[in-house]
């Protein structure tokens, strides 16, 4: 009996040891991820702390303010031209319009690439992805020339229209939506087609309601990119009253000095909308990014 019991004990030790090793690896992985997250949080924490410093203290290499003050926020609220509420309104209008158009056009394009059969589909999709390798400075001349020729560069609402049009669709959004649509079972689509639904009706009534996580991911990425964009607004928007938040940050930087406390105050305020958006849609964002990695 003793001889029989010994192998059983040895056999049982294997899974226990393996489980303990797996827990240790997970613990190390979580520790590294937490350390990395804290490292990425340091710049925002430094900006937040600097925004509560006085102007003389903001140039010193100290983390916590010795005499916390709202001087930077008061300066940002009273001295910015255009005013801070106007800058937020301009940025919300542009980022909201671009996000809405991307949700519509990216989902339509992603559905076409995922479900429709047409000549040259794969080649066209590769060409779309290839645009990700072309930086904005390389296409600024043809895009700017085109917008000038159609009258979408100036000091009126046309500058906003031009900025929205050139950002209305993105290759990243198309890719995410295509990958997500490919993960949806075709049985649902075939059932709708049997009931007499067209491609557009199937997209609108069957496929799109299931794509909430992917739409949330595209919305967050698009809104963040539009909210933080500086390159195209600087080129297209000439009227100071139409400035967006990234353009206005330069007001606190001169040739001889920088008002770091006011500058960081605006940075913190500009970060809050993105932070709130991500907090509310975090679960859908993670689900959407994870689902787009499923090969259909």
N, C-alpha and C positions, 0 to 999 in steps of 0.2 A: 504494500500500500504506500509505503514511504517512497519507493522508487517510482510509483505512478504519480504521486502528488508533486514531486519535484519538477518534472517537465511542465506540468500545468502551471506552476508558479512562474517558471521561466517564460512560458508562452504569454501569460497575462502581463508580464512586465514590459513586453514589447509595446503594446498600444499605449500603456500608461506613459512610458518614456517618450514615445512619439508625440502624444498629446501635450506633454509638458514642454517638449521642444517647440511645438507649434505655437503654444501660448507665449513662449519666450520670444520667438520671432515676431509674433504680432505685437508684443509689448515694445520691442525695439523699433518696429515700423511705426507704431503710434507715437513713440517718443520722438523719432526723427521728424515725423510730420508736424507734431506740435511745435518742435523747435523751429522748423522751417516757417510755420505760420506766424510764430512770434517774431521771427526775423523780418518777414514781409510786413508785419504790423508796425515795426519801428518807425519807418518814415512818416506814417500817418500820426502816430503818437507824438513824434517830434514836432510835426506841424501843429497839432492840437496844443501842445505845451507852449510853443512859441507864440501862438495867437493870443495867449493870456499874459505875455510878457510886455514890459515897457519897451519903447524903441531902443534906448541904450542897452538894456539887458538882452534884447533879441539878437544882438551881434556877438554875445558871449557864448562860449562853448559850455553851457549848462543845460541840463534837461528840464528840471522842474523850475517854474518861476518863483523867485524869492518873494516878490510882491505881486500876486495875481491881479490883473486889471483887465477891463474890457476896452482899453484904449484902442487896440487894433480893430475891434469890431465897430467902435464908434467912428473911427477914421474911415473904414470901408463904407459905412452907411452914409456918411455925410460928404465925403470928398470924391466919390466916384462919379464920373461923367461918361455915359449916362448913369442914372441912379441904379443901385443894386436891384430893386424890384423890377425895373425895366429890363435889366440884363437877364434876370431869371426868366421873365416872361418871354423875351426873344429866344432864349435857349430852349425853353419848354416847347414853344411853337415849332421851331425847326426840328428838334430831336423827336417830338411827337409825330410830326408829319412824316419824317423819314422812316421812323419805326413802323407806322401804319402801312406805308407803301411797301416796305420790305416784307411785312407779314403777308400782304396780299400777293405781291409779285414773286417772292421767294417760294411761297407755298404752291402757287400755280406752276412755276417753272420746275420745282422739285417734283410735283405730281406728274408733269409731262415727261421728265427724264426717268421717273421710276416706273410708270405704268403704260405710257403710250409708245407704240412702235412706229418709227418713222426713219427714213434713210439718213444715215450719218449721225444718229443719235449719240453713239459713244464718242465719236470724234468731236462732235460739238461740245459734249460735256467735258472732255479733256481740255478743249480750248478755253472753256469757261474757267476751269480750275487753273489753267496756265496764267490767267490774268492776275492771280494772287502773287505772281512773281514779278509783276510790273509795279514799281513804286509810283506814288502820285507825282513826284517831281519829273519823271520821265514822260508823263502824258499831260503835263500842265499846258504845253503850247497848243497841241491840237484841241484839247477840251476848251481852253480859254478862247481860242479862235472861233470855235463853233458857237460858243455861248455869245460872243460878241456879234457874230453874224446874225443870230436870231434875236438879238436885243435883250439878252438876259444877264447883262452886266451893267450896273449903274448904281444910282442912289435911291431907287424906289423899290417897290415890292418885287420887281423883276430879279433883283439880286437874290432874294430869298427863293424865288421860283427856280432859278438856275442851280442854286446850292442843293435844293431838294431833288431836282431831276437827276443830277449826276450821282446822287447817293440813294436813288430809289430802289435799287436792287444790288445785291452783293453776292459774290461767288461763294463766300462762306455760308451765307444763309441758304443758297440753293443746294449746296452740298449737304448741310444738316437736314434740310427738309427731304431731299431725295433719299438719304440713308434711312430716315425714319419711316417714310412711306414704304420703302422696300421691306421693312420689318413687319408691316401689317399683312395679315393673311389675305390672299387673293380670293378666298371663299366669300368674304363679305362683299367684295366688288362684283364678283360673278353673280351673287344673289340679286344685287341691285340691277345689274344689266338684264337679268331674266325678267325682272319686274318692269322693264322698259325704260329704265333711267339712262340718260345720256352720260357722256364722260363728265360734263360739267356738273350735272345733278349728282352723280356719284361722288365727285370730289367735294361738293358743298355739303351734302346731306349724310354721307357715310364716312368718307376718309378724313375730312377736316375735323369733325368733332372728336375723333380719336387722336388727333395730333397735338393735344394740349401741351404736353411736356416739350415737344420740339418747338412749338410756337413760343413758349415761354423762354426757351434758350435763345432763340433768334431775337426776341424782343429785348432781352436784357443785353445781349452783345451789341445789337444795333443801337439801342438807346445810349449805352455807355460810349460807344465809338462816336456817335453824333454829338453827345454832350461834351466830350473832351476834344473834339476836332478843332484844329487851329489852322491847318494848311490852307484848305479851300476858303474858309471864311475871310482870312486875311487877303486873299487874292480877289474875291468876288464882291465883298461888302465894303463899299466906300463911304457910306454915310455913317457917321459916328453914332447916331441915335439907333442904328440897327445892329450895333456890335453885339457879339455873343460873349459869354463869360470868359472863355480863354483869351479873347482879344483884350478884354479890359484888364487882365492881370498885369499887363505891362505898365499900367499907370503908376504903380508903386515902385518902379525901377527907373532910375535915371543914370546919367553918366557917372555921377559921383557918389551916389548912395542908393540903398534899397530899404524901403520901409517893410522890414521883415514881418513885424507883428501884424500889420494890416494885410500884407500879401498872404500870410498864412491863414488869417481869418477868412479871407475870401476862398482860399483853397479848401478849408474845412467846410464852409457853407456849401461850396460847389460839390463836395463829396457826399453830402447827406442824401440828396435825391437818389443817387446810385446805390448807396448803402440801404436805404429804405426799400427800394425796388427789389434788391437782391434778397433782403430778409423775408419779404412777403412771398417771393416766388422761388425761394431757394430749393424747395423740394422738387418743383416742376423743372427747374433748371438742371438739377443733377440727374433727374430721370431722363430728360431730353438728351443730354450729352451722353449718358450711358446707353440709351437706346439707339442712338445714331451709329454706335459702333457695331451693331448687329448686322451681319451680312445677310442680305435678302437673296 
